[in-house]
Amino acid sequence: MRVVAKIGTSSLTDNVGVIDRVMIASICRQIAQLRRDGHEVVLVTSGAVSAGVSALGLTQRPTDMRTLQALAAAGQSRLMEVYNAEFASHSLVAAQVLLVPHDFVDRSQYLHARDTLERLLELGCIPVVNENDAIANDEIRFGDNDHIAALLSHLLKADILILLTDTDGLYTADPRSDARAALITDVFEGDPLMSVDAGSSSSNRGSGGMASKLSAARIASWSGVRAVIAQAQIDSVLNKIVAGSSMIGTTFHGSDRHLSSRQLWVAFASEVRGRVVVDAGAALALRRQAVSLLPAGVVSATGDFEVGDTVEVIDPDGGIIARGSSLMSLQQVQVSAGRRTADLDEHFPQLVIHRDGLVILPG
């Protein structure tokens, strides 16, 4: 079995950002056992920024991007020192892999990243993956490692994605404020995954939280990958989940959808920059068929987007039909809205969104 496991900052560090060596030792020990059982494992880890905060003696996590990137550079090496030592104690070699969004969107980079990770697994290494926060562009970045882990599960055709966090799984409401909140044990295709109150991060040390894990689980599910959100503190949690335990966390069962990495990025991992409202005819065509969005079906557009940005496609009643990578800027959509393609200048973009860059969302 091929496993992608992700652990977040709140589970890896204490309240002041000091790396929790006991937790890392536990994760490495579990991965070593999985390897002995014949499984392949890729570990996605957070914690670099928080480790940098601790290393530099800061009393709180800064918020400006320039400082956060500097802290990531200071903390990443210290984080890897711990992983290297712990994996070495099990005669395993950790291999640091730092990724940015471009690695999943650009086809050549996508294939290169996949080939490198595949070769590392063939060599018996444990790839330890993190976002390259030290150089990631503030406008083009993941912002949390949950999305990276989900996209990696698609990239590597993983059998299971395990998202370890500081809560037991996904609840019907925030258990911190609602005593009636109940743990959701199973989510299947077609369930309204976003209808529950996912909440935000329960700590100020990380950038994710349950909302990002829910989004990541949807990415994995739409890739046909089973995903589990579970409590990191559970003894041998990785081993129990891989062994098939149904008593731990929330399991998102894989769907039969087959989306490309670009479509998954557009649907779940990219920032929405605008909205394009379409008429009833276009809405019906988009929902029933795999078609491109033409200017003739557009009623209006809002936001601040350029070519290549992600936009939401909205029906006349305000419902979200899809997300797509726009082939036009906001100004171009506004100029061409409602016009037939034949009426546009030959040098003007002919499509608002190509069907290959469009993902119909469940409604």
N, C-alpha and C positions, 0 to 999 in steps of 0.2 A: 504494500500500500504506500502511496505517496502522500505525505502529510505536510501541510503548511501551517505552522503554529505562530501566533502573534501574541506578544505580551506587552502590556502598556506601562507607561511611566509610573502610574500610581501603584502598580504591583511590584515594580523593580526598585523603587527608591523610598526613603523615609520622608517625613514631613519637611525636612530641610534640603532634600535632594541627594542625600548620601546614598550611594549604590548599596542595595541590600544583597550582600554576597550570599547570604543563606538562601534567598529566593533563587538567585541565579544558579547556585549549586544544585538546588532541587530541580530546576528546569533542565540543566545539563545532564543530571543523573537520569531523568526520565527519558530524555532524547537518546542517551546512550543505551538504555534498555530497549527502546524502540528499534534502534539500529541492530542490536543483538537479535531482536525478533524478526529481522529481515525487512524492516520498513525504511523508506527514504524520508528524510526530514529536512525542511527548510525553515529556519527560524527568522521571524521578523521581530525586531526589537526596537522599542522606543528607549528613551532615557538619556540621550546624549546631551540635550540642553540642560536637563535637570542636573546631570553629573557635572556639567560645566559651571552651573550656579554654585554647586558645593565646592568645586575645585578652586574657584576664585573667591570663595568666602563671602558671597553675596547673601543678604538676608531675605531676599525675595526674588521671584522670577520677573525679569524685565518684560516689557511689552513691545519695545521698538524692534523692528526686524533686523537692523544692523547689529544690535547687541546680541539678539537671539542667535544669529548666524555665527557670531564670534564664539559664543558659549558652546554652540554645537561642535565647533572645531576643537575647542578645549576638552569637551566632555567625551567626544566619540572615541578618542584613543584610550581614555581611561576606562570606558565601558568595555571596549574590546580586550583590554588587558585582563579583565575579570573573566570574560568568556573564554579567552585563550587558555588561561590557567585552569579553569574548571573542566573544559573539554579535554585538555591534555591529561588531566588526572584519570580520564577514561580512555586514554590512547586514541583520542579523536582530534582532528585538525579543524579548527574554525577558519572560515574564509570570509572576510569582510566584503560585502557587496553594497555599494551606495547607488541608489537609483533616483532619477528625476522623472517627471511626467513624460518628457520627450521620449524616454526609453520605451514607453508603451504606445505612443501615438505614431511616431515615425516607424515605418515598416522595417527599414534596415536596422535601426536601433533595437526594435522589438525582437527581431530574429537574432541579433548579436547577443542581447541579454539572455534570451532563451538558451542559445548554444553554450554560453559561458556557464550558466547555472546547471545545465544538463551535464557538462563536462566535470564540473565540481562534484556533482553527485556520483558520477562514474568513478572519480578518483577517490571516493570515500570521504570527502570533506563534508562538513556541516556549514552550508552557506548561512551567514548571519547578515540579514538584510536590514537596511535603514534608509530613510530618505536622505539625500545629500543636502541637509539643511544648511551647511556652510556656504553653498553656492547657489541654492535654488532661488529662482526669481520669485519675488513676492507675488507677482501676478500669475505665475505659472508654477504652481506647486501643489502637492497633495494636501499638506496641512496636518495630516495625521497618518499613521501607519496602518490603520484599518483598511483604507482603500488600497494601499500598496499590497497588503496581504491578500485581499480579494482578487486583485488583478493578477497577482502572481499565481494564485490557484488556477486561474484561467490560462495563463501563459504556460504553466508547467503541466496542465491537465491533471491536477491533483485529485485525489480521491476524497479528501476531506480538508476543510479549513477549520482550525480551532482558534477562536478569539478569546484569550484569557484576560480577565478583568477583575475588578474588586467587588463585583456583585454576582449573585447566583445565576443570572441570566436575564431574559427579557420579561418584564412584568406588564400586567394590564394597566398599571399606573405607577407613579413614582412611589416605591415602598417607603421612602424617607418621609413622605408627607401624607400618605393614604394607607391606613391600616387595612383596608379591604383589598389592596393590591395582591394579585395572585400571579405566581410564576407560570409563564406560558412554556409548556414542555415541547410542543411540536408545532411547526408552521409549514404548511404545504402550499404548492403553487395555487394561486388564485386567492389566497387569504389576503385581506387588506393589511399588509405588513406595516404600513405607515400610519394606521389608524390608532395605534396605542400611543400613550404618552411616553416617548423614549427618554426624555429628559436630557440634560447636559452633563458635562463631566462632574463627577462628585468630588474632584480635587482640583486645586489650582496648579498642579504640577504637570499635567498633560494637556494635550490639545484635542483629544477625542471625545470620549463619553459614549453613552449608549446610543445616541442618535447616529453617530458615525459607524458604530458596530452594526446597527440595524441596516444602514445603507450598504455596508460591506457584505453582510449576509445576503442581501438581495442580489448583489453583483455575483456572488458565488453561486447562489441558487439559480440565477439566470444563465450561469455557465454550466449547469448540470452538476455542480459540486455541492456535496453535503457540507453544511456549515454549522458549527456549534459555538454558542457563547456560554462561557462557564467561568466559575470562580477559580482564580489562580491558586488560592490557598488550599484547595482540596488536595489531599494526599494522593500522589501519583495520578493527577487529573488527566494528563495526556495519555498515559497508558490505559486508563480505564475507558476513555472515550474511544480510542482507536480499537480497543478490544470489543467495543460494541455496547457499552453500558448505556441504557436509556434513562437512567436515573439522575443524570447530571446535566444541568443547564438547559438551554433552549436549542433545539435542533431545527434547522431550516433545511428541508429536504430539497434536493436538486430537481429542477424542472427539465422539460424536454426542449427548451429554447436553445438555439444555437446562434449566439450573437458574436460578432467579431470583437476584438479587443478595442477597436475604435468606437464601436457602438456602445460597449459597456462603459467606456470612458465618458462618452457623451451623456449617456443615460444617468449615471450615478456619481461619477468622480469629478466632473468639470463644474466650474462655477457658471451659473445661469446669468447671462448678461442682458437679456431682454425678453420681450414677449411678442409673439406674432398672432394676431387674431384672424381666424379664417371664417369663411361663410359656411352655411350648413352643408352645401354640396361638397366642398373640399373636406370638411370634417368627416362626412360619411365615406368619401373615397379613401381617406387616410386610414380610417379604422378598418375598412373592409379589404383593402388591397395594399400591397407593398408598392406605393407610388411615390414619386417626388412631389414636392410642393411647388406649384407654379404661382407666379404673381397674380394671375387671374382669380385665384381663390382667396387672396389676402384682403382683409378688410382694413386692418390698421396694424401699426407696430409701435412699441414703446421700449424704452431702455437706453442703453448706451453701448451698442455692440458693433463690432467690425467683422470683416470677412474671417471666418474660422471660429468665431465665438459661438458658444452654446446658447440657444434660445429655447423657450417653451412655446409650443404651439397650442393655442387656446381656441375652444369652440365658441359659438355665439352665446352660450349660456355661462361662459366663464370657466368651464371645466378644462383641465389639462389633458390634451390628447397625446402629446408626444414631446420629446426633446430632440433637437437636431443641431448639427453644425451648419451655421448659416453661410451661404455662398454670396450673400450681400451684406452691406453695411446697413445700419438703421436708415440712413438717408436714402439709400437705393431702394430699400423695401417700401419706404413711404412714397417715393416717386412712382414706383411701378405697381403699387397695390391696385388690384382690380383690372389691370390691363392685360390683354392677350399678349402672348409671346411674340406674335407676328407684328405687333404694334411697337415693339421695343427696338431701339437702335441695335444693329447687328453686333456692336462692340459692348453692349450692355449685358450683364449677367442674365441668363435665360431662366435660371432656376433659383428659388429662394433656398430650398434645402434639397439635396439629392437623396434619393431613397436609401443609398448606402450609408449616409450619415444621419439617418432618421430612425429613432426608436419609439415605437408606439408603447405607451405606458398603460398598465392595467387600470381600468376604470370601473 
